[in-house]
Amino acid sequence: MEWETVIGLEIHAQLATRSKIFSGAATAYGAEPNTQACAVDLGLPGVLPVLNREAVRMAVKFGLAVGAQVAPLSIFARKNYFYPDLPKGYQISQYELPIVEHGKIDIELPDGATKTIGITRAHLEEDAGKSLHEDFHGLSGIDLNRAGTPLLEIVSEPDMRSAAEAVTYMKKIHSLVRYLEICDGNMQEGSFRCDANVSVRPRGQEKFGTRAELKNINSFRFVEKAINYEVERQIDILESGGKVIQETRLYDANANETRPMRSKEEAMDYRYFPDPDLLPLKVEPEFIEEVRQTLPELPDEKKERFTYEYGLSAYDAGVLTASRELADFYEAAVKASGGEAKLSANWVMGELSGALNKNNLDIGASPVTPALLGGMLQRISDNTISGKIAKQVFEALWNGEGDADTIIDKHGLRQVTDTSAIEKVIDAVMANNPEQLAAYRAGKDKLFAFFVGQVMKESKGKANPQQVNDLLKKKLSS
C-alpha cells in the first residue's frame, strides 16, 4: 500500500520583548537560575498579570506579514495542568479567540514549484520554566527564569506532505520572524522551537490518520529526522495490522528515535476558561494601521526586487535574502563596489560565507565589512588584481591587514596588464617547452591549458588571465 504523510507544525517563537508578557521581569537569556522570576511569574497569592503592549504589537506585526486576520477582540484563557516548571498550575494562553487567524505563507519546493501553507492561527501565551535533570543526583532542578516569557505560537494547517516540506516551511517562518525583528530565532537557546503533528494515511484517502505530536524540537535537522523516523514507525505499525495511538512523543537525537511521553490530551483535559484576571484584548484599527507602517520589506518582496534590480538568478536572490542581515550586507557591498551586483553576489555567497562557516561566525560578526569587500571588488573590476589574487587579498582582509589597496601595495599584488611584459613571459615559456609546442602545433589542442598554467606560474599569478589567453592563441598559432 502507498502511504501519504500529513504534517502540521506548531512553532513557538519567543518574542523579543525586554520584559515578560504579564510582568516586568527581565527576559534576557543566561542569567543565574531563578534570578529573573518575580512574584507574578511565581504565581504567588494576590498578584495580578498586566499585559505587555509590545508583545501585542509583535503578534499583530506577524499577522499582517502573513496576510492574516487580526482579531479586534481576543481572549486570554487559563490552560490548566500541573507541571513542576509551571508554578501557577495553569498557563495563560489563548484558545477560542486568538489574536491572529487564517494566514498563509508560500514555500518553494525542490522542483521550483510554489506551495501555499495555511496558518490556522497565531496566539499569545506565556512560556513555562525549565526542568533541569543534570547534576542533581536523581533529582530535578527548576529554573523559573523563562516562566512568563512571551511566546507567539504559530499553528499551521496540516498541509505538508514530507519532512523536507516541513523543514522548508519552518525555515521560512524562522526567516520571517527575524526579518520582522520580533524573535531572535536562536534555536540553541530555545527562542525558536516546534512541535510536529505527524500522521499517515493510505494515498487517496481524505480522512486523516491518528497523529502523534513530537514535542519541543529545536533544530531543522532534528525536525527532519524526527518526522522521518515517526513516519516509518507509524507505517510499520499499520502494515503489521496494529493501530497508531494518539500520544505525545519525545525525539531522542542521540538514538534517532521517538518515544512516548504521555497519551495525547484533548482540549477538554486542559479545562480552558477565560482568565478572570485579564480583560478581553481589544485591538483598534488605528493600532493595526500604526503597526502596518512599521513592516519592513519582506523576504519574498526582497527576493523579487533582487532579481530585477540586480539581475540575479532566483536561486542567488533566494540565498542572499534568506536573512535580513545577509541581504543588508550584500546591498552595502554592491554600493561599496560601485554597482558590481553579480560579482558581489559571488563573493558574498562564496568566499565570505565559506569563511564565516569555517569560523562559526554570523554575518554581523564578519571581520570583512561590506566597505572592505566592496573596495576589493573594485580592484577586480578595474583589473588591478585577478580573481585568483583576490583570494589572497580577501584572506589578508579577513586577518585585519587593512583595506584592499593597502594589502595590494604591501604584498606587490598588482596584476600585470602590460602587453609587452606578458609577451616576454609567453616567449620564454614557449622557448623552454619545445616538445609541448611542437605537439600543440601538431593538433594537441588540450596542451593550451598547459601553456596558460606555465605563463601564470612564471608571472606568479599576476598576469591578466584574459590577456594571457588572447596573446597565447596568437603566439601559438603563428
BAFIGU-879116 format. One record per residue (C-alpha): residue number from 1; residue in one letter; x, y, z. Coordinates in Angstrom, 1 decimal. Layout:
   n res      u      v      w
 NUM   a      X      Y      Z
...
END
This chain:
   n res      u      v      w
   1   m    0.0    0.0    0.0
   2   e    1.1    3.5   -0.8
   3   w    1.1    5.9    2.2
   4   e    0.8    9.6    2.4
   5   t    2.3   11.7    5.2
   6   v    0.4   14.5    6.8
   7   i    2.2   17.1    8.8
   8   g    1.3   20.2   10.7
   9   l    3.7   22.3   12.8
  10   e    3.1   24.3   16.0
  11   i    6.0   26.8   16.1
  12   h    6.8   28.6   19.3
  13   a    8.6   31.9   18.8
  14   q    9.8   33.7   21.9
  15   l    9.0   37.4   21.3
  16   a   12.0   39.8   21.6
  17   t   10.5   42.0   24.4
  18   r   12.7   43.1   27.2
  19   s   10.2   42.2   29.8
  20   k    7.7   39.3   30.3
  21   i    4.2   39.1   28.9
  22   f    2.4   39.7   32.2
  23   s    5.2   41.1   34.5
  24   g    8.1   43.5   34.5
  25   a   10.7   40.8   35.0
  26   a   13.6   40.7   32.5
  27   t   13.7   38.2   29.7
  28   a   17.5   38.3   29.0
  29   y   19.0   34.8   28.4
  30   g   21.7   33.3   30.5
  31   a   21.0   34.8   34.0
  32   e   21.6   32.7   37.1
  33   p   18.7   30.3   37.7
  34   n   15.6   31.9   39.4
  35   t   17.0   35.4   39.4
  36   q   14.6   36.7   36.8
  37   a   11.3   35.4   38.2
  38   c    9.1   37.9   40.1
  39   a    6.0   37.3   42.2
  40   v    3.8   37.3   39.2
  41   d    5.9   34.7   37.4
  42   l    5.9   32.5   40.6
  43   g    2.2   32.7   40.9
  44   l    2.2   34.0   44.4
  45   p   -1.2   34.7   46.0
  46   g   -2.7   38.2   45.4
  47   v   -0.6   39.1   42.3
  48   l   -2.3   40.2   39.1
  49   p   -1.0   39.9   35.5
  50   v   -0.6   43.0   33.3
  51   l   -0.4   42.5   29.5
  52   n    2.7   43.7   27.7
  53   r    1.7   46.0   24.9
  54   e    4.9   45.3   22.9
  55   a    4.0   41.6   22.8
  56   v    0.7   42.5   21.3
  57   r    2.3   44.8   18.7
  58   m    4.7   42.0   17.7
  59   a    1.8   39.5   17.3
  60   v   -0.1   42.0   15.1
  61   k    3.1   42.6   13.0
  62   f    3.3   38.8   12.3
  63   g   -0.3   38.6   11.4
  64   l   -0.1   41.4    8.9
  65   a    3.1   39.9    7.4
  66   v    1.3   36.6    6.6
  67   g   -1.9   38.2    5.3
  68   a   -3.9   37.0    8.3
  69   q   -6.9   38.5   10.1
  70   v   -6.1   40.4   13.3
  71   a   -8.9   39.9   15.7
  72   p  -10.5   43.1   17.0
  73   l  -11.3   41.1   20.2
  74   s   -9.3   38.2   21.6
  75   i   -9.5   36.4   25.0
  76   f   -6.8   35.1   27.3
  77   a   -7.6   31.7   28.9
  78   r   -6.2   29.5   31.6
  79   k   -4.9   26.2   30.3
  80   n   -4.9   24.1   33.4
  81   y   -2.3   21.4   34.0
  82   f    0.2   20.5   36.7
  83   y    3.9   20.5   35.9
  84   p    6.8   21.4   38.2
  85   d    8.0   24.3   36.0
  86   l    4.5   25.8   35.8
  87   p    4.2   27.4   39.3
  88   k    0.6   28.7   39.0
  89   g   -0.7   25.3   38.0
  90   y   -2.0   26.8   34.7
  91   q   -0.6   28.5   31.7
  92   i   -2.1   31.8   30.4
  93   s   -2.8   31.3   26.7
  94   q   -5.4   32.0   24.0
  95   y   -7.9   29.3   23.0
  96   e  -11.2   30.1   21.3
  97   l  -10.4   33.7   20.3
  98   p   -6.7   34.1   19.3
  99   i   -5.3   37.4   18.2
 100   v   -4.3   36.1   14.7
 101   e   -6.2   33.7   12.4
 102   h   -6.3   32.5    8.8
 103   g   -2.9   33.5    7.3
 104   k   -0.7   31.8    4.7
 105   i    2.9   31.6    3.5
 106   d    4.4   30.3    0.3
 107   i    7.3   27.8    0.3
 108   e    9.4   26.8   -2.7
 109   l    9.7   23.1   -3.4
 110   p   12.8   21.4   -4.7
 111   d   11.4   21.2   -8.3
 112   g   10.9   25.0   -8.2
 113   a    7.2   24.9   -7.7
 114   t    5.5   27.1   -5.1
 115   k    3.2   25.6   -2.4
 116   t    1.0   27.6   -0.1
 117   i    0.9   26.5    3.6
 118   g   -2.1   27.7    5.6
 119   i   -1.6   29.3    9.0
 120   t   -4.6   28.4   11.1
 121   r   -3.8   30.8   13.9
 122   a   -1.1   32.5   15.9
 123   h   -1.8   33.2   19.6
 124   l   -0.1   34.8   22.5
 125   e    0.9   32.8   25.6
 126   e    3.4   32.7   28.4
 127   d    6.3   30.2   28.4
 128   a    6.9   27.8   31.2
 129   g   10.1   27.4   33.2
 130   k   12.7   24.7   32.7
 131   s   13.3   21.4   34.4
 132   l   17.0   20.6   34.8
 133   h   17.9   16.9   35.2
 134   e   21.7   17.0   35.1
 135   d   24.0   17.2   38.2
 136   f   21.2   16.7   40.7
 137   h   21.9   13.1   41.6
 138   g   18.5   11.6   40.8
 139   l   16.6   14.8   41.4
 140   s   15.4   17.6   39.2
 141   g   16.1   21.3   39.5
 142   i   13.6   24.0   38.4
 143   d   14.7   27.3   36.8
 144   l   11.8   29.7   36.5
 145   n   13.7   32.5   34.7
 146   r   11.9   31.6   31.4
 147   a    8.4   31.4   33.1
 148   g    6.3   34.2   31.7
 149   t    8.5   34.9   28.6
 150   p    6.1   35.9   25.8
 151   l    5.5   33.3   23.1
 152   l    3.8   33.5   19.8
 153   e    2.5   30.0   18.9
 154   i    2.1   29.7   15.2
 155   v   -0.1   26.8   14.2
 156   s   -0.1   25.6   10.6
 157   e   -2.8   23.7    8.7
 158   p   -1.9   20.1    8.1
 159   d   -0.7   21.0    4.6
 160   m    2.8   19.5    4.5
 161   r    3.4   16.1    2.9
 162   s    7.0   15.4    3.7
 163   a    9.7   16.1    6.3
 164   a   11.5   18.2    3.7
 165   e    8.4   20.4    3.2
 166   a    8.1   20.8    6.9
 167   v   11.7   22.0    7.3
 168   t   11.3   24.4    4.3
 169   y    8.2   25.9    6.0
 170   m    9.9   26.1    9.4
 171   k   12.9   27.9    7.8
 172   k   10.6   30.3    6.1
 173   i    8.8   31.2    9.3
 174   h   12.3   31.5   11.0
 175   s   13.4   33.9    8.4
 176   l   10.2   35.9    8.6
 177   v   10.2   36.4   12.4
 178   r   13.8   37.6   12.2
 179   y   13.0   40.0    9.3
 180   l   10.2   41.4   11.4
 181   e   12.6   41.6   14.4
 182   i   10.0   40.0   16.7
 183   c   12.2   37.0   17.6
 184   d   15.9   36.4   17.5
 185   g   15.4   32.9   16.2
 186   n   18.1   31.4   18.4
 187   m   17.3   27.7   18.4
 188   q   20.2   26.7   20.7
 189   e   18.7   29.0   23.4
 190   g   15.2   27.7   22.8
 191   s   13.9   31.0   21.3
 192   f   12.5   29.2   18.3
 193   r   11.3   25.6   18.5
 194   c    8.4   23.5   17.3
 195   d    6.1   20.6   17.9
 196   a    5.3   18.4   14.9
 197   n    1.9   16.7   14.4
 198   v    2.6   13.7   12.2
 199   s    0.2   11.1   10.8
 200   v    0.0    8.8    7.7
 201   r   -3.0    7.6    5.6
 202   p   -3.5    5.4    2.6
 203   r   -2.8    7.6   -0.5
 204   g   -6.1    8.9   -1.9
 205   q   -7.9    8.7    1.5
 206   e   -9.4   12.0    2.7
 207   k   -9.8   11.2    6.4
 208   f   -6.7   11.9    8.4
 209   g   -4.9    9.1   10.2
 210   t   -4.2    9.1   14.0
 211   r   -1.5   11.6   14.8
 212   a    1.4   11.7   17.2
 213   e    2.8   15.0   18.5
 214   l    6.6   15.3   18.6
 215   k    7.4   17.9   21.3
 216   n   10.0   20.7   21.6
 217   i   12.3   20.1   18.6
 218   n   14.9   22.9   18.3
 219   s   16.8   22.3   15.1
 220   f   15.9   22.0   11.5
 221   r   18.0   18.8   11.1
 222   f   16.2   17.2   14.1
 223   v   12.8   18.1   12.8
 224   e   13.5   16.3    9.5
 225   k   15.0   13.3   11.3
 226   a   12.2   13.1   13.9
 227   i    9.4   13.2   11.3
 228   n   11.1   10.7    9.0
 229   y   11.5    8.3   11.9
 230   e    7.9    8.8   13.1
 231   v    6.5    8.2    9.6
 232   e    8.4    4.9    9.3
 233   r    7.2    3.9   12.8
 234   q    3.6    4.5   12.0
 235   i    3.7    2.8    8.7
 236   d    5.3   -0.3   10.3
 237   i    2.6   -0.4   12.9
 238   l   -0.2   -0.1   10.3
 239   e    1.3   -2.6    7.9
 240   s    1.6   -5.1   10.8
 241   g   -2.1   -4.8   11.5
 242   g   -1.8   -2.6   14.5
 243   k   -3.3    0.8   15.4
 244   v   -1.4    4.1   15.9
 245   i   -2.1    5.6   19.3
 246   q   -2.7    9.3   19.7
 247   e    0.0   10.4   22.0
 248   t    2.8   13.0   22.7
 249   r    6.3   11.7   21.9
 250   l    9.8   12.9   22.5
 251   y   12.5   12.8   19.9
 252   d   15.8   11.4   21.2
 253   a   18.5   12.9   18.9
 254   n   21.2   10.5   20.3
 255   a   19.2    7.4   19.5
 256   n   17.5    9.0   16.5
 257   e   14.1    7.7   17.6
 258   t   10.8    9.0   19.1
 259   r    9.5    7.6   22.3
 260   p    6.2    8.1   24.2
 261   m    5.9   10.8   26.8
 262   r    2.2   10.7   27.6
 263   s   -1.2   10.0   25.9
 264   k   -2.3   13.0   23.9
 265   e   -4.6   15.3   25.8
 266   e   -7.7   16.8   24.2
 267   a   -8.7   20.4   24.8
 268   m  -11.2   19.3   27.4
 269   d   -8.4   17.8   29.5
 270   y   -7.0   21.3   30.0
 271   r  -10.3   22.8   31.3
 272   y   -9.8   26.0   29.4
 273   f  -11.8   29.0   30.7
 274   p  -11.3   32.8   30.3
 275   d   -8.7   34.2   32.7
 276   p  -10.7   36.3   35.2
 277   d   -7.7   38.5   35.9
 278   l   -7.3   39.7   32.3
 279   l   -9.8   41.8   30.4
 280   p  -10.6   40.9   26.7
 281   l   -7.9   42.3   24.4
 282   k   -9.3   44.9   22.1
 283   v   -7.1   45.8   19.1
 284   e   -8.2   49.1   17.5
 285   p   -8.0   49.6   13.7
 286   e   -5.7   52.6   14.3
 287   f   -3.3   50.4   16.2
 288   i   -3.2   47.9   13.4
 289   e   -2.5   50.6   10.8
 290   e    0.2   52.0   13.0
 291   v    1.9   48.6   13.1
 292   r    1.4   48.1    9.3
 293   q    3.5   51.2    8.7
 294   t    6.4   49.6   10.5
 295   l    6.5   46.4    8.3
 296   p    9.9   46.0    6.6
 297   e   10.4   44.8    3.0
 298   l    9.5   41.1    3.5
 299   p   11.7   38.2    2.2
 300   d    9.6   37.4   -0.9
 301   e    9.4   41.0   -1.9
 302   k   13.2   41.5   -1.4
 303   k   13.9   38.4   -3.4
 304   e   11.8   39.6   -6.3
 305   r   13.5   43.0   -6.2
 306   f   17.0   41.5   -6.1
 307   t   16.2   39.6   -9.4
 308   y   15.1   42.7  -11.3
 309   e   17.2   45.4   -9.7
 310   y   20.5   43.4   -9.6
 311   g   19.9   40.9  -12.4
 312   l   20.4   37.9  -10.1
 313   s   19.0   34.4  -10.6
 314   a   16.1   33.3   -8.5
 315   y   18.5   31.0   -6.7
 316   d   21.1   33.6   -5.9
 317   a   18.4   36.1   -4.8
 318   g   16.9   33.4   -2.5
 319   v   20.2   32.7   -0.8
 320   l   21.0   36.4   -0.3
 321   t   17.6   37.2    1.1
 322   a   17.4   34.2    3.5
 323   s   18.3   36.5    6.3
 324   r   17.8   40.2    6.7
 325   e   21.4   40.7    7.9
 326   l   22.8   38.9    4.8
 327   a   20.6   40.9    2.4
 328   d   21.7   44.2    4.0
 329   f   25.4   43.2    3.9
 330   y   25.0   42.3    0.2
 331   e   23.4   45.6   -0.8
 332   a   26.0   47.5    1.2
 333   a   28.8   45.6   -0.6
 334   v   27.2   46.3   -4.1
 335   k   27.1   50.0   -3.2
 336   a   30.7   50.0   -2.0
 337   s   31.9   48.1   -5.1
 338   g   30.4   50.7   -7.5
 339   g   27.4   48.5   -8.5
 340   e   29.1   45.2   -9.1
 341   a   26.0   43.2   -8.4
 342   k   26.9   39.7   -9.7
 343   l   30.5   39.9   -8.6
 344   s   29.3   40.9   -5.1
 345   a   26.8   38.0   -5.0
 346   n   29.5   35.5   -6.0
 347   w   31.9   36.7   -3.3
 348   v   29.3   37.0   -0.5
 349   m   27.9   33.5   -1.2
 350   g   31.3   32.1   -1.9
 351   e   34.5   33.2   -0.1
 352   l   32.7   35.2    2.6
 353   s   30.1   32.6    3.5
 354   g   32.8   29.9    3.5
 355   a   35.0   31.9    5.9
 356   l   32.0   32.6    8.2
 357   n   31.0   28.9    8.3
 358   k   34.6   27.8    8.9
 359   n   34.9   30.2   11.9
 360   n   31.4   29.7   13.1
 361   l   30.5   33.4   12.8
 362   d   27.3   35.2   11.9
 363   i   27.4   37.8    9.1
 364   g   27.2   40.5   11.8
 365   a   30.5   39.4   13.2
 366   s   32.4   39.3    9.9
 367   p   35.8   40.9   10.1
 368   v   35.4   41.8    6.4
 369   t   32.9   44.6    6.3
 370   p   30.8   45.5    3.2
 371   a   33.1   48.5    2.6
 372   l   36.2   46.4    2.7
 373   l   34.8   43.7    0.4
 374   g   33.4   46.4   -2.0
 375   g   36.8   48.0   -2.2
 376   m   38.4   44.7   -3.2
 377   l   35.8   44.1   -5.8
 378   q   36.5   47.5   -7.4
 379   r   40.1   46.3   -7.8
 380   i   38.9   43.2   -9.5
 381   s   36.6   45.1  -11.9
 382   d   39.3   47.6  -12.9
 383   n   41.8   44.8  -13.5
 384   t   44.2   45.9  -10.7
 385   i   44.0   42.3   -9.4
 386   s   42.8   39.0  -10.9
 387   g   40.2   36.8   -9.3
 388   k   42.9   34.4   -8.1
 389   i   45.0   37.1   -6.5
 390   a   41.8   38.5   -4.9
 391   k   41.6   35.3   -2.8
 392   q   44.9   36.3   -1.3
 393   v   43.7   39.8   -0.7
 394   f   40.5   38.5    0.9
 395   e   42.5   36.4    3.3
 396   a   44.5   39.4    4.3
 397   l   41.3   41.5    4.7
 398   w   40.0   38.7    7.0
 399   n   43.2   38.9    9.1
 400   g   42.8   42.6    9.5
 401   e   45.8   43.8    7.4
 402   g   43.9   46.9    6.2
 403   d   41.9   47.7    3.1
 404   a   42.4   46.2   -0.4
 405   d   44.7   49.0   -1.7
 406   t   47.0   48.8    1.3
 407   i   47.2   45.0    1.0
 408   i   47.8   45.1   -2.8
 409   d   50.7   47.6   -2.4
 410   k   52.2   45.9    0.7
 411   h   52.4   42.5   -1.0
 412   g   53.1   43.7   -4.5
 413   l   49.9   42.0   -5.9
 414   r   49.1   44.4   -8.8
 415   q   48.1   42.5  -11.9
 416   v   50.4   42.7  -14.9
 417   t   48.4   44.2  -17.8
 418   d   51.4   45.4  -19.9
 419   t   51.1   43.5  -23.2
 420   s   54.9   43.6  -23.9
 421   a   55.7   42.2  -20.4
 422   i   53.2   39.3  -20.8
 423   e   54.6   38.6  -24.3
 424   k   58.1   38.2  -22.9
 425   v   56.9   35.6  -20.4
 426   i   55.0   33.8  -23.2
 427   d   58.1   33.8  -25.4
 428   a   60.2   32.4  -22.6
 429   v   57.6   29.6  -21.8
 430   m   57.5   28.6  -25.5
 431   a   61.3   28.5  -25.8
 432   n   61.6   26.4  -22.6
 433   n   58.9   23.8  -23.8
 434   p   59.8   22.9  -27.4
 435   e   58.3   19.4  -27.3
 436   q   54.9   20.6  -26.0
 437   l   55.0   23.5  -28.5
 438   a   55.5   21.0  -31.4
 439   a   52.8   18.7  -30.1
 440   y   50.3   21.6  -29.8
 441   r   51.0   22.8  -33.3
 442   a   50.6   19.1  -34.5
 443   g   47.0   19.2  -33.2
 444   k   47.0   18.5  -29.5
 445   d   44.8   21.5  -28.6
 446   k   44.5   20.3  -24.9
 447   l   48.0   21.5  -24.3
 448   f   46.8   25.1  -24.5
 449   a   45.9   24.8  -20.7
 450   f   49.4   23.7  -20.0
 451   f   50.8   26.8  -21.6
 452   v   48.3   29.0  -19.7
 453   g   49.4   27.4  -16.5
 454   q   53.1   27.9  -17.2
 455   v   52.6   31.6  -18.0
 456   m   50.6   32.2  -14.9
 457   k   53.3   30.3  -12.9
 458   e   56.1   32.3  -14.3
 459   s   54.2   35.6  -13.7
 460   k   53.4   34.4  -10.1
 461   g   49.7   34.7  -10.9
 462   k   49.9   38.4  -11.7
 463   a   49.4   38.3  -15.5
 464   n   45.9   39.3  -16.6
 465   p   44.3   35.9  -17.4
 466   q   42.2   37.2  -20.4
 467   q   45.3   38.9  -21.9
 468   v   47.3   35.7  -21.4
 469   n   44.7   33.7  -23.2
 470   d   44.4   36.1  -26.1
 471   l   48.1   36.5  -26.6
 472   l   48.9   32.8  -26.3
 473   k   46.4   32.0  -29.0
 474   k   48.1   34.4  -31.4
 475   k   51.7   33.3  -30.4
 476   l   51.0   29.5  -30.5
 477   s   49.3   29.7  -33.9
 478   s   51.9   31.9  -35.5
END
